[in-house]
Amino acid sequence: MATKKTKADLLTENMPVLALRGLVLFPRMVLHFDVGREKSLHALNMAMGTDRKIFLVAQKDQQDENPTFDRLYQVGVVAEIRQIVRSQGETLRVLVEGKYRGRLLDMGELDKALIGVVEEYPASAKMSDKTMSDALVRTVKDLFDEYLGLAPRMPREIVETILESNDPAVIADYIAGNIPFPVEEKQRLLEQNSLKKRFEMIARLLESENEILSLEADIQDQVKESMDKNQREYYLREQMRVISDELGEGEGFYDEIDEYHQKIDALLTTDENKAKLHKEVSHLEKMPPNSQEAAVIRGYLDTCLELPWGIYTEDTIDLQKAKKHLDREHYGLTKVKERILETLAVRVLAPDIKGQILCLVGPPGVGKTSIVRSIADTMGRKYARIALGGVRDESEIRGHRKTYVGSMPGRIINAIHQAGSANPVLLLDEVDKLSNDYRGDPSSALLEVLDSEQNCTFRDHYIEMPFDLSHVFFIATVNDRSAIPAPLLDRMEVIEIPSYTREEKFQIAKRHLVPKQKERHGLTAGQIAISDSALYALIDSYTREAGVRSLERQIASLCRKAAASIVAGEQEEKISVRAGNLEKFLGPKKILDDELLKEDSVGLVNGLAWTAVGGEMLQVETAVVPGTGKMITTGSLGDVMKESVTAAMTYIRSVAETYGIDGSFYKDKDIHIHFPEGAVPKDGPSAGITTCTALLSALSGIPVRHTVAMTGEITLRGRVLPIGGLREKSMAAYKHGIKTVLIPAANAPDLQEVDDVVKEAITFIPVKTMDEVLPIALSHMPERKPENHTLAAAAAEHKEKAGASVLCRS
């Protein structure tokens, strides 16, 4: 037997209270009812705002409009709200599920809602006498079976649960909750803790109910025999009319049906779609107006009728105005703006073009979302945004079938509804953050949406009718291009949006962010001035990002402190923010530049890395100590980076004698390669030549030039392969004062993307092999053995021709 709970074990909670008129809820019972009283509506709102729990208790007098604590029964049921549907007028249709019995200890009022202290009120789950229990269960089931013969309208699932269950507590609750006993008798059953007494009461009530139903059946048979067919039809119609009048529906329901038919006929859609909607209205007409099924069909029809079927906005594209608008709203991003203007130009020449789906790829905070909004403004189209970050259910895209409780259209149809036209600019935000689980793969659902050959007949699971998406201008935004499935990426035209340079951040802050934050905080130019030096200091010492979001937050912080100082009367003169007094407002510098060595060092090489917030310097340190030939790598390295280190080591072993290195170093030396900032995960092959140079320097004892940085993948034969993120990496080298950067020869065309200010300050040297890297990176070359004269001559020749053939200096 289950252990009986003590007083200390009972759960006591504060929760909203809803008084029921003529209803008693039991545990495990699902009940829907109408709520119209103000206090009850506020109680529902309070419950929906927390954990959906609400205490349902019957009131003693059904006519009482404002029951107090002493006018309510003390025992009720703690229920969970499953669904709320707006019915006629201000009335709400509520669906709840009973969880457990509770006793109301005290009750008050909070925010116009009844709230009470509810203590768990458990009942016994078993009878001590097994024989008596079996006898009572069998008796009650027989009486219930007899009741079903007299009143066969009970739902099948309830009947099966009662007849197939062997749990006395379940049988008692289901019978008490689903048979129309008087409210007072139901309340006594609810309050009864003893399972044996509850069964005895149910048996008595069932026997009495069966006798009444039997008499009613006899009376109905006698009446039915005395009525002919016409009288019966007239009687039923009169009953329906009287019931409708009593419920306050009258002719309003039929007016609603006519209104639906008129709206459907006015839609600019196909005849097939109209026929389907008319069929749904016919189903609604045959249902009770206040039934749950009618509410579902109403919601479906309202959703379908509110969609912009065949409603299109006219494009108003003026390239000159579009260019001025983009320049005004977005500083820099020249290539991105050119690509957008090209797309708009094509729209002018071919207005009916389909299939143009853009994908803006770039780090966070560089203005991808705002650019899409500007595109919509320049085209004169409606704009809607669909946030896809974290979406893992296919139904979020395609919608839920309307047969399910709480079903709704997918995000695509919702965005069309929100935009109010069938050709809006739809932003698919954070497409790379889509995930999947057992409920489906939403990225696969997007394949149809973004395919111009298929999306003209897109079917949402909720709407169940084809909707034309071919006129929609889809623009996706992505942070990590590699996270997008290949079939989905193939459907989009990718536009790269690089991270902002230091100068671009300064101009954006000066032209846009500072005026915006001053206005938002109620400050004028006469109250605060932020100098150019302060903005540069903010960029360098208080933010580290690809975009400008953190920079805007720091400017907002300065404005808040200025506003607080002005309101408190502490500052009478104009507040001037400069680089010298910035720490007074924002505290110590949060970001300190990596201290690069001022002299050449052995085993220490400047590498370049790309991160989500832009380029970074990545120094590689190598130490060689006596040992047994172990190689240690530290710094949170990924598998690809470890493999790159192994490839570099193999190459060094293959050319060890060429560079004067003891060929047995891998047997009697331990080599430790470390990448600083060990807590930050690192991966990728682009540090290959950096690692190789560090290894050769440490093994040969030759220093590496501290003004040189490099990036490139290495092969076992010393070839240098191309890498990505050259623009961001070059910005990192420029920021740290590097004079020479070695890049793979295959990346030489990418130098066109590098800012002019960077190319003026740095010498970029494209290299194809490590034989070209080492003479430039090392302070001097080791003496080579005679048999390697050819390699030495090639290196010397490279030095002589470096300025003429491979130096790429703007």
Secondary structure, DSSP 8 states (H G I E B T S, - for coil): ------GGGS-EEEEEEEEESS----TT-EEEEEE-SHHHHHHHHHHHTTTSEEEEEEBS-TT-SS--GGGB-SEEEEEEEEEEEE-STT-EEEEEEEEEEEEEEEEEEETTEEEEEEEE-----S-S-HHHHHHHHHHHHHHHHHHHHH-TTS-HHHHHHHHH---HHHHHHHHHHHS---HHHHHHHHH---HHHHHHHHHHHHHHHHHHHHHHHHHHHHHHHT--HHHHHHHHHHHHHHHHHHTT-TTHHHHHHHHHHHHHHH-SS-HHHHHHHHHHHHHHHTS-TTSHHHHHHHHHHHHHHHS-TT--------HHHHHHHHHHH--S-HHHHHHHHHHHHHHHH-TT-----EEEE--TTSSHHHHHHHHHHHHT--EEEEE-TT---THHHH---TTSTT----HHHHHHHHHTSSS-EEEEETGGG---BTTB-HHHHHHHHT-TTTGGGEE-TTT-SEE--TT-EEEEEES-GGGS-HHHHHTSEEEE-----HHHHHHHIIIIIHHHHHHHTT--TTTEEE-HHHHHHHHHHT---SSSHHHHHHHHHHHHHHHHHHHTT---S-EEE-STTHHHHH-S-S-------SS-BTTEEEEEEEETTEEEEEEEEEEEEESSS-EEEESSB-HHHHHHHHHHHHHHHHTTGGGT--TTHHHHEEEEEE-S-TTS-B--STBHHHHHHHHHHHHHT--B-TTEEE-BEE-TT-BEE--S-HHHHHHHHHHTT--EEEEEGGGGGGGGGS-HHHHHH-EEEEESBHHHHHHHHBSS-----GGGHHHHHHHHHHHHHIIIII-B--
